[in-house]
Amino acid sequence: MKNTVSTLMKQKQSGEKITMLTAYDYTTAKIMDECGVNSILIGDSLGMVMLGYENTLPVTMDDMVHHTAAVSRGAVNAFVVADMPFLSYQTGVQDAVRNAGRLVKEGGANAVKLEGGAEVCEQIRAIVSASMPVVAHLGLTPQSVNVFGGFKVQGKSCENARRLIDDALRIQEAGACAVVLEGIPARLAEIITSKLTIPTIGIGAGNGCDGQVLVYQDMLGLTTGHTPKFVKRFAEAGELMRKGITDYINEVQSGEFPAQEHTYSIDDEVIEQLMKEEA
Ligand code: KIV
């Protein structure tokens, strides 16, 4: 059964946790969909994990449409949410609606996600009025990395926490169907979750949210270097890939691969005939 906005809303009401993972391609989306994840997010984190940028800022609308379409083809049941990249909605309501429309129309997304609170409520209202669900994103919003001066936990001071609660209420009032809470203290996320009627989906926001999201390269152990505190590595797929690739290199070099079972045969008479013709 296809997950929709109402599926997520019902899960909040019944207390059944919402599961969301990022994906950026058809094969990964298909595996996640077959495992039964509720929602797949084509995050603009693709800038870092797929395209090798330092942050999400260089990601373009064309990048997002391309990867969203690939994920949509693999996601039969999951609710597909596509990120609106930097400067695709901050520049005004018309840009926001047009670009959200591309993600839905060309990419096949079921909803779009954008970062910010009070300052993007007009955009949320306009996109929802154009019949496209919007997931909001509050807290450590990566597109504001230069304002925050790095990827830092948000909402730790009373003033900052109050602003986040106010932003959450405002984006709900503007029509958002859910909100991602990233990099905020667990107790603040619990307060926000209890005040909202729409689901909260946490990443680095503790266990009190209505659901959780992780970047799949992080949770499957594909990323190297520093692992943020909030990431749990559920598998070491990177190790598995390294072993497979090293074995391949060794077997090709030694001549062990391809073996008989990987090889197509031809009738001896055909070869004999060929050899005669060649002679
Ligand atoms: O871009 C992304 O992957 C995200 C998640 C971290 C929520 O926005």
Boltz pocket constraint, residues with backbone or C-beta under 6 A from the ligand:
constraints:
  - pocket:
      binder: B
      contacts: [[A, 22], [A, 41], [A, 42], [A, 43], [A, 44], [A, 45], [A, 46], [A, 83], [A, 180], [A, 182], [A, 203], [A, 213], [A, 215]]
      max_distance: 6.0
